[in-house]
């Protein structure tokens, strides 16, 4: 029997929606507050009642609203009222009516309900088995008052963690409506105490208020009530204030429950379901190669499915099922990888992370549901590595694979607290480039040899896989054009007039070391910049060495995240003309040592050219704000004002030198 996703239940309509009571709340139209809102052409909400009821095996969300349809857009939205339901949710419709000319008109007989799959699917296998419930309401008029009352009941499945942990994040309504009466209630019938913490509430000066947490005992209720209330407007660069409600547990208590849940899934005998894979592993010459093979298998041969409604609410899929079906979500893939590593004698633990809200994990009330992803923490040869089993394009032995940035994580190990991954610098550099530009008779033979590692190597392989050589060359042409400052000479649309014999190729791809080498070549005509009678040759790379985002970052609450690649670069500019060896910018070197990064430039200067050597070692996974951000900006200004590359000035021949060359046959 097909599940009912919506049920008409008018018996639960509230008294306020009845004809005999409408005059009472329509009197709001006589108030100065109402008139002021209408003068501003705002829609008006006569009441908004929201009640969330946390039960031991379910959540009920009741909403009752009566609001004006004075704007065509609001009218259209009401006429096509939409709900997105998870598979465990059912929509109960109590009231759909309008007040027109002082009369309540029931609309339950004037509706057509559409139930459609709400599937969002992407290249990474993300999907959601939600339903889109659209209520089409006939014959709504401008200036009607629309009344809607609904309850969404979510019944938790038996294996859902939500039977043990509740979480709800509350935010005040936005500035679109004004309200005669607004009420939010959180009823606690979960059998456990709930804890609520206030975040980013401010006083009149904009300073964040430190408010005490609230504790809602079992069978207790938390209430927010407002009269003649305008929704709150959030200033640009500020985080919307919210209250974070969760079952009152600390992380130690949470990991006790999670560890017990996951432990039974680790007790899997891989020989019973993956005998052929084990044979392949045993044929490999070293433990390092076996670890790599296991990671590659799970990342590349198990299809990643992300189901938003199940990510944090259900126990993981068993390893044998994941292996057999060749698909699973992040928990399923990570459990399988752990089971394979357990077989190899490699200690690992599953950890929970939140890539999108990582910085808030210590702020949120502790809960399993503040995390949105599971990865594996691997202990190998006295080092710790984090591997995301859902990544498809990674390569290399364990120490050479990509490193992900996230600050906080929760290890699914009994009794553990929230842990922190410290900022790190990558060695050897993720990017190494050797640029050679040799100019003879106003034409340059240009080459760029790049050695790319880790995540940048992965991205480069994807680029060659998914783009044509022509498009890749076009990208490189544009980069060289900018770095040589040729944009001061001609427009980007003219690059093809000056760049010829261009080519790009992968010279070497060492997948074991996750290192790829590419070679770009071009012949560039008229490479010099000219200013009067002077000629210059430049190569500067601002993108690698200056973090422009820091100076443009103005968020008051959110920190600035530093996650930049380490770079080593050589630039060799040579010419058949003499250069000014004493020019100060040509000779300029720097050695900037700060707590945020290290940047060093040295040079070798000869009669016909300069070699410039740059090393840039920033941090990754570093969040800063306030005075720290100010200091980081100053360091970037130092780099900007010191050296991002090299430029040379051509010493033009005098009249007598030109005559002398004629006699010498030069």
CORHU-V479426 format. One record per backbone hydrogen bond with DSSP energy under -1.0 kcal/mol. NH is the residue of the N-H (numbers start at 1). CO is the residue of the C=O. Records with the same first field share a line. If there is no record, write none. Layout:
NH: CO  CO
This chain:
7: 91
9: 93
12: 9
13: 10
17: 14
18: 15
21: 18
26: 22
28: 25
29: 26
30: 27
31: 28
35: 31
36: 32
37: 33
38: 34
39: 35
41: 38
42: 37
45: 178
46: 66
48: 181
49: 64
50: 183
51: 62
52: 185
53: 60
54: 187
55: 58
59: 154
60: 53
61: 152
62: 51
63: 150
64: 49
65: 148
66: 47
67: 146
68: 44
69: 144
75: 71
76: 72
77: 73
78: 74
79: 75
81: 135
83: 133
85: 131
89: 86
90: 153
91: 5
92: 151
93: 7
94: 149
95: 149
97: 147
98: 105
99: 145
100: 103
103: 100
105: 98
107: 96
110: 107
112: 136
114: 134
116: 132
118: 130
125: 122
127: 306
131: 85
132: 116
133: 83
134: 114
135: 81
136: 112
137: 79
138: 110
143: 69
144: 141
145: 99
146: 67
147: 97
148: 65
149: 95
150: 63
151: 92
152: 61
153: 90
154: 59
155: 88
156: 57
160: 157
161: 313
163: 160
164: 161
165: 161
168: 245
170: 243
179: 229
180: 45
182: 226
183: 48
184: 224
185: 50
186: 222
187: 52
188: 220
189: 54
194: 216
195: 246
196: 214
197: 244
199: 242
203: 207
206: 203
209: 201
214: 196
216: 194
219: 188
220: 217
222: 186
224: 184
226: 182
228: 180
229: 179
231: 177
232: 173
238: 235
242: 199
243: 170
244: 197
245: 168
246: 195
247: 166
248: 193
249: 247
254: 250
255: 251
256: 252
257: 253
258: 254
259: 255
260: 256
261: 257
262: 258
263: 259
265: 262
266: 263
268: 266
272: 269
274: 270
278: 274
279: 275
280: 276
281: 277
282: 278
283: 279
284: 281
290: 286
291: 287
292: 288
293: 289
294: 290
295: 291
296: 292
297: 293
298: 294
299: 295
300: 296
301: 297
303: 326
305: 328
306: 125
308: 127
310: 307
311: 307
314: 310
322: 318
323: 319
324: 320
325: 321
326: 322
328: 303
333: 329
334: 330
335: 331
336: 332
337: 333
338: 334
339: 335
340: 336
341: 337
342: 338
343: 339
344: 340
345: 342
346: 341
349: 377
351: 375
352: 410
353: 373
360: 357
361: 358
363: 360
364: 360
370: 367
372: 353
373: 353
375: 351
376: 387
377: 349
378: 385
379: 347
380: 383
383: 380
385: 378
387: 376
391: 388
397: 512
400: 397
409: 419
410: 352
412: 350
413: 411
416: 413
419: 409
421: 407
424: 620
431: 566
432: 451
433: 568
434: 449
435: 570
436: 447
437: 572
438: 445
439: 574
440: 443
444: 524
445: 438
446: 522
447: 436
448: 520
449: 434
450: 518
451: 432
452: 516
453: 430
454: 514
456: 453
458: 454
459: 455
460: 456
461: 457
462: 458
463: 459
464: 460
465: 461
466: 462
467: 463
472: 468
473: 469
474: 470
475: 471
476: 472
477: 473
478: 474
479: 475
480: 476
481: 477
482: 478
483: 479
484: 480
485: 482
486: 481
488: 485
489: 486
490: 486
494: 491
495: 492
497: 494
498: 495
499: 495
500: 523
503: 521
505: 519
507: 517
508: 517
510: 515
511: 509
515: 510
516: 452
517: 508
518: 450
519: 505
520: 448
521: 503
522: 446
523: 500
524: 444
525: 498
526: 442
529: 536
531: 534
534: 531
536: 529
537: 648
539: 646
540: 483
541: 644
546: 542
548: 546
550: 547
552: 548
553: 550
556: 237
560: 624
562: 622
564: 619
567: 616
568: 431
569: 614
570: 433
571: 612
572: 435
573: 610
574: 437
575: 608
576: 439
579: 607
580: 649
581: 579
587: 583
588: 584
590: 601
592: 599
594: 597
598: 617
599: 592
600: 615
601: 590
602: 613
604: 611
606: 609
610: 573
611: 604
612: 571
613: 602
614: 569
615: 600
616: 567
617: 598
620: 424
622: 562
624: 560
628: 625
630: 626
631: 627
632: 628
633: 629
634: 630
635: 631
636: 632
637: 633
638: 634
639: 635
640: 636
641: 637
643: 639
646: 539
648: 537
650: 535
651: 578
658: 654
659: 655
660: 656
661: 657
662: 658
663: 659
664: 660
666: 661
